[in-house]
Amino acid sequence: MRIAIIGLGSIGKRHLHNLLRLGVDQIIGCDPDVRSFALGLNMSDAKKVSWRPDYIGALTEVDAAFICTPPASHIPIALKCAEAGLHLFIEKPLSNSLDGVAALRKVVEDKRIRVQMGFNWRFHPEIAELCWQMIDEKFGKRLFLSIVGGSYLPDWREGDYRDGYSASREEGGVILDCFSHAFDLAEWLLMEWLGQIVVWKDHSTTLEIGAEDMATALAKTSSGTHVVIHENYLAKLPWFEITVVGTEKVVSIHPQAINEMYVAEARRFVDGIKKGIGYNAGPDLMDGIRNLKLCLEARG
């Protein structure tokens, strides 16, 4: 299998190493910054990877693409790749607007393109176990779900964090950047849509960025489950906590970010291509569109 990785920032590099680990032996890294190709590969792996300054030249050389660029570029790149018949792994959020989303959906459906969104927390073993418990109805009636987290933005990115998309009012902020994960997890765990969403967001001057750096959302599902989501860029001690309260059981977990969840999502994507169109390889494009609409609604 031949795969292009478009964008070789931190997540692009992570996917590259994980794909090599999964046995993908023909990878093209696409990034205009040649320094991004200094990936610390051993000699054996380096022979399996080539570099292009622009992804357009790689479209006819690969079967699939990982889109790991800033959100505003996801849809234009995905459209070019889908029109070339490539299967797509798209990092979250799907975009920073709905522009071009309908066109991408049409091409994907017409050409039977496989799309998987980068909602990696679904693949965390602790969260997956929690999901199975909820499917087995071990909680009784589900009363309450909270997903809260925070970390310090200056510790996230290479270079000056203020120059990255997370800091941008148009492309970033905790709602697009972090709520995209939380909204996806909430609906996946509860197997219900979120509704009646109320959001508070704040833009402190602490980080000198244009985007909001803290936000809290309250929501309610059709079955009556109350949901609280909070994320911020300000916590110097990173934390992430999921709590489920039911009439029969209460569980709170503190999952740590681990590379295995990224390996697992990449494995699902690769396996999905090998097994064919009938294989369920979610989270898919419709999950990404639903999630983007929620984020845009929350951002206001």
C-alpha positions in Angstrom: 0.0 0.0 0.0 1.2 3.5 -0.9 0.3 6.4 1.4 1.0 10.1 1.3 1.2 12.1 4.5 0.3 15.7 3.7 1.7 18.0 6.4 4.7 16.9 8.5 4.1 18.7 11.7 3.9 16.8 15.0 0.8 14.8 14.1 2.1 14.1 10.6 5.4 12.8 11.9 3.5 10.6 14.4 1.4 9.0 11.7 4.4 8.4 9.5 6.2 6.5 12.2 3.1 4.6 13.1 2.4 3.6 9.5 6.0 2.3 9.2 5.3 0.3 12.4 2.2 -1.2 10.8 4.2 -2.4 7.8 3.4 0.3 5.2 6.6 0.4 3.2 5.8 3.1 0.6 5.2 6.5 2.1 5.5 10.0 0.5 5.9 12.9 3.0 4.5 16.1 1.5 5.6 19.4 3.1 7.1 22.6 1.7 9.6 22.8 4.6 12.4 20.4 3.8 13.4 20.5 7.5 10.2 18.7 8.3 11.7 15.7 6.6 14.4 15.3 9.2 12.3 12.7 10.9 14.8 10.7 12.9 14.3 7.6 10.8 16.7 4.7 10.9 18.4 3.6 7.7 16.0 0.8 6.9 12.8 3.0 7.4 14.4 5.9 5.5 14.4 3.7 2.4 10.6 3.4 2.6 10.0 7.1 2.7 10.4 9.8 0.0 9.7 13.5 0.1 7.8 16.0 -2.1 7.5 19.7 -1.5 3.9 19.7 -2.8 1.3 17.0 -2.5 -0.1 17.5 -6.0 2.8 15.5 -7.5 2.1 12.6 -5.3 -1.6 12.1 -6.2 -0.9 9.6 -9.0 1.7 7.7 -6.9 -0.3 6.6 -3.9 -3.5 4.8 -2.8 -4.4 7.0 0.2 -3.6 10.2 2.0 -3.3 11.4 5.5 -4.3 15.1 5.7 -2.4 16.6 8.6 -2.3 20.3 7.7 -4.1 23.2 9.5 -7.9 22.9 9.4 -8.6 25.6 6.9 -6.7 23.6 4.2 -8.4 20.2 4.9 -11.3 20.5 2.5 -9.4 21.9 -0.5 -6.7 19.2 -0.1 -9.3 16.5 0.5 -11.2 17.4 -2.6 -8.1 17.2 -4.8 -7.2 13.8 -3.3 -10.7 12.4 -3.5 -11.0 13.5 -7.2 -7.8 11.5 -7.8 -9.5 8.5 -6.2 -7.5 8.4 -3.0 -8.9 7.1 0.3 -8.6 9.8 3.0 -7.6 10.0 6.7 -8.5 13.6 7.8 -7.3 15.0 11.1 -9.9 16.7 13.2 -11.6 19.1 12.9 -12.8 18.5 9.4 -12.4 22.2 8.6 -13.0 25.6 10.2 -16.1 26.3 8.1 -18.7 24.4 6.0 -17.3 25.8 2.7 -16.7 22.9 0.3 -18.0 20.2 2.7 -21.0 19.3 0.5 -18.7 19.1 -2.6 -16.4 16.8 -0.8 -19.2 14.6 0.4 -20.5 14.2 -3.2 -17.1 13.2 -4.6 -16.6 10.8 -1.8 -20.0 9.1 -2.4 -19.7 9.1 -6.2 -16.2 7.6 -6.2 -16.8 5.3 -3.1 -13.9 6.8 -1.3 -13.2 5.6 2.3 -12.8 8.5 4.7 -11.8 8.2 8.3 -11.6 11.1 10.8 -8.8 11.5 13.3 -10.9 11.1 16.4 -8.1 9.2 18.2 -9.6 9.2 21.7 -12.2 6.6 20.5 -9.2 4.2 20.2 -7.9 4.7 23.8 -8.3 1.3 25.6 -9.8 2.9 28.8 -12.3 4.9 26.8 -13.2 1.9 24.6 -13.8 -0.2 27.8 -16.1 2.6 29.1 -18.0 2.6 25.8 -18.6 -1.2 26.1 -19.9 -0.8 29.6 -22.3 1.8 28.4 -23.4 -0.4 25.5 -24.0 -3.2 28.0 -26.2 -0.8 30.0 -24.3 -1.4 33.2 -24.9 2.2 34.3 -28.7 1.8 34.3 -30.3 5.1 33.2 -27.6 7.5 32.3 -28.0 10.7 34.2 -24.8 12.7 33.6 -21.6 12.8 31.5 -18.7 15.2 31.9 -15.6 15.5 29.7 -13.2 18.0 31.1 -9.6 18.7 30.2 -6.9 21.3 29.8 -3.2 21.7 28.9 -0.8 24.5 28.3 -0.7 25.6 24.7 2.9 26.8 24.7 3.9 23.2 25.4 2.0 21.7 22.5 3.6 23.1 19.3 7.1 23.3 17.8 8.3 26.9 17.5 6.3 29.9 18.7 2.8 28.7 19.6 1.4 32.1 18.7 2.2 31.5 15.1 0.3 28.2 14.9 -3.3 27.6 13.9 -4.5 26.8 17.4 -3.9 30.5 18.3 -5.8 31.8 15.3 -9.3 33.2 15.8 -10.3 31.8 12.4 -8.8 28.3 12.6 -8.2 27.5 16.2 -9.3 28.1 19.8 -10.3 25.4 22.2 -13.7 24.9 20.6 -12.5 23.8 17.2 -9.3 22.4 18.6 -10.5 20.5 21.7 -14.3 20.5 21.7 -14.0 18.6 18.5 -12.7 15.6 20.4 -15.1 16.1 23.4 -18.2 16.5 21.3 -17.3 13.3 19.3 -16.6 11.3 22.5 -19.8 12.5 24.2 -22.1 11.4 21.3 -20.1 8.2 20.7 -20.3 7.2 24.4 -23.9 8.1 24.8 -25.0 7.0 21.3 -27.2 10.1 21.2 -27.0 13.5 19.6 -26.3 16.5 21.8 -29.0 19.2 21.9 -29.9 22.3 23.8 -26.2 23.4 23.8 -25.2 26.5 25.8 -21.6 27.7 25.7 -19.5 30.1 27.6 -16.1 31.0 26.1 -13.4 33.3 27.3 -10.4 35.0 25.7 -7.9 35.9 28.4 -4.8 37.9 27.7 -2.5 35.3 29.3 -1.3 33.6 26.1 -1.4 36.6 23.7 -3.5 34.7 21.1 -6.5 35.7 19.0 -8.6 32.7 19.8 -10.6 31.8 22.9 -8.5 29.9 25.4 -11.2 28.5 27.7 -14.7 27.3 27.1 -17.5 25.4 28.9 -20.6 23.8 27.3 -23.8 22.5 28.8 -26.0 20.2 26.8 -28.8 17.7 27.1 -29.7 14.6 25.1 -33.2 13.6 24.0 -33.2 10.9 26.7 -32.5 13.5 29.4 -28.7 12.9 30.0 -27.0 16.1 31.2 -23.6 16.8 29.6 -20.8 19.1 30.7 -17.7 19.8 28.6 -14.8 22.0 29.5 -11.5 22.6 27.8 -8.7 25.2 28.2 -5.3 26.1 26.9 -4.1 27.4 30.3 -3.5 24.4 32.6 0.2 24.0 33.1 -0.5 20.5 34.5 -2.3 18.6 31.7 -5.4 16.6 32.7 -8.3 14.9 31.0 -11.2 13.3 32.9 -14.4 11.5 31.8 -17.2 10.9 34.3 -20.4 8.9 33.7 -23.1 8.9 36.4 -26.0 6.4 36.1 -28.6 5.1 38.4 -26.7 1.9 38.8 -23.0 2.9 38.5 -20.6 5.9 38.6 -17.3 5.7 36.7 -14.6 8.4 36.4 -11.4 7.8 34.3 -8.3 9.9 33.7 -6.9 8.6 30.4 -3.4 9.7 29.5 -2.5 10.4 25.9 -0.7 7.3 24.5 0.7 6.5 21.1 -1.2 3.2 21.0 -4.5 5.0 20.2 -2.9 6.6 17.2 -1.5 3.2 16.1 -5.0 1.7 16.5 -6.8 4.3 14.4 -4.1 4.1 11.6 -4.5 0.3 11.7 -8.3 0.6 11.2 -7.8 2.9 8.3 -5.3 0.6 6.6 -7.4 -2.5 7.3 -10.5 -0.8 6.0 -8.9 -0.1 2.7 -7.6 -3.7 2.4 -11.0 -5.2 3.4 -13.1 -3.1 1.0 -16.0 -0.7 1.0 -18.3 -2.9 3.1 -15.9 -2.8 6.1 -17.0 -0.4 8.8 -14.1 1.9 9.4 -15.6 4.8 11.3 -15.4 7.5 12.5 -16.3 8.5 8.9 -17.0 11.7 6.9 -20.5 12.0 8.2 -19.2 12.0 11.8 -16.7 14.7 10.8 -19.5 16.8 9.3 -21.8 16.4 12.3 -18.9 17.3 14.6 -17.9 20.4 12.6 -21.5 21.7 12.7 -21.5 21.3 16.5 -18.2 23.1 16.9 -19.3 26.0 14.6 -22.6 26.3 16.5 -20.7 26.3 19.8 -18.2 28.9 18.6 -21.0 31.2 17.4 
